[in-house]
Amino acid sequence: MSGLSRRVKAPIKAFAISCAVAALVCSAPASAADMQSERLVYNIMVGGLHIGNTMIGLNQTEAGYTTEMKVTAGGLAKWVRDFRSEMKGEGRFGEGAGKPLPAVYSRQWSNGEIAGDLTMTFDAGTREAAVQERYFNPETDKDIAYDQLPWNDPGEKPRPLPPAKMRTDVLDPMAAFIAARGQLMAQGLAGGKAKIFRVPIYDGRRRYDIVGRAEAARDVEIGGVERSVIPVIAKLEPVYGFGRKSQERMQESEGKFMFSNDARFIPLQLVVSNEFLSGVMNLTADCSVNAAPCDTFGQKTE
């Protein structure tokens, strides 16, 4: 893998997580709405360069939810590496502020030469998460060992999975952000003191928390249009399974979301920054108004 493709792929992976945050924090808790259905498209810019696009989908009722997120490389990143990723989740709601209880979460991705396939299931009784994951060559279907992945240090071995207690009563990355927004909505977003949230996440290898706060509504200009927004500041706190460098990078990163100050409360813009990258994700299509950008998302003609 060339140095350039390493530099391009890293922002894409970072923004894949960020897109998940933006996509799924926007979901309303079941106690707040009988149903919410959203399909939204965003572009991803890093250092002023267009590197990708993401589409998110959510269907939620009082009984349960399904979620979907697709990420494709674009611009310079697509020229270097045809990266694609898709995440899906589904589950039901427990008692109290629409608390999500995930049943299954899956993640597939490919950069043309290497692909990954992960499935996480949750025991209905114990709520312990179990994971199956595989890396392989998408052309030959031949397995690739973890220590052969080009972005790892030579001889690096996968860290042991978190102990069972760290994989119990946790949420996958999709359900986690439904829970985060549910906590904010349960506190009420209008007026009063700052609203905060904390949610435990397990992504199949690592345990971390997403923590954040909502600020007072304000007017900002986004894409040349003045909008009333509610800013939400979020950070990821590492708990288990991180190397020193990745832990430091995560602790230094911060996401600032600008949510529409209306009943839908959808993310209009996300800004992510750390020592290594500064990027922006902007809403480019609301498919409740025009379905075409979602219907054609990821096609070679886009």
Secondary structure, 3 states (H helix, E strand, C coil): CCHHHHHHHHHHHHHHHHHHHHHHHCCCCCCCCCEEEEEEEEEEEECCEEEEEEEEEEEEECCEEEEEEEEEECHHHHHHCCCEEEEEEEEEECCCCCCEEEEEEEEEEECCCCEEEEEEEECCCCCEEEEEEEEECCCCCCECCHHHCCCCCCCCCCCCCCCHHHHECCECHHHHHHHHHHHHHHHCCCCCCCEEEEEEEECCCCEEEEEEEECCCEEEEECCEEEEEEEEEEEEEEEECCCHHHHHHHHHCEEEEEEECCCCCCEEEEEEECCCCEEEEEEEEECCCCCHHHHCCCCCCC
